[in-house]
């Protein structure tokens, strides 16, 4: 699901990526300074409904962690939204402390005059770039920040792709699983990427899983031949960690302890 209503951004402006290199869904703006996708929603909702709508787009109500981020996002919201206020993800937790809906640390605050008051949810005043509390049931426009990867996946900014560590699958099973997320069993194109993938699956001990050592990781290949990475100590089998071996079609249906998927970011159901 993608939120479309209420969005009227002009994406051709220089602050957004061009259509050719915009990784975001069509309803979202890619703000290059933050390397993130945002959706500015003029259709109003209460705080809980706004957060649920952001969740449905693989995101949360926006969090902000310094003055630069706050000011720049307010500037963009001023250009993209008809409203002068928008929910952000800050709210009062059960213990009375301020928390963000995306679970990032709340250490920066930009309170307006006389704030915070006794209300439990927070909106951004787009014009004065300050934050104000109000009742969480108040109907208010909102801003979502989308997460690049689905839960359980990890974003790697060098390749700008999402990765998933799976276990105990054959090559065909892994292909099917990765394909269900618009990806495939991972390919590797640099030493950096190889090291990153190894860090996802590394096993510090020599532990057998069937005929293999835990950490033996399936990489991409063709139907008749695929690659495996050793992601365990060299003492286990005398091979260096992070190096590859090949296995052929006669073992293509044999399950390996680990596999890694690679998929593009911001793929939303």
Secondary structure, 3 states (H helix, E strand, C coil): CCCCCCCCCCCCCCCECCCCCCCCCCCCEEECCCCEEEEEEEEEECHHHHHHHHHHCCEEECCCCCHHHHHHHHHHHHHHCCCCEEEEEEEECCCCCEEECCCCCCCCCCECCCCCCCCCEEEEECCCCEEEEECCCCCEEEEEEECCCCCCCEEECCCCEEEEEEEEECHHHHHHHHHCCCEEECCCCCHHHHHHHHHHHCECCCCEECCEECCEEEEEEECCEEEEEECECHHHCCCCCCCEEEEEHHHCCCCEEEEEEEEECCCCC
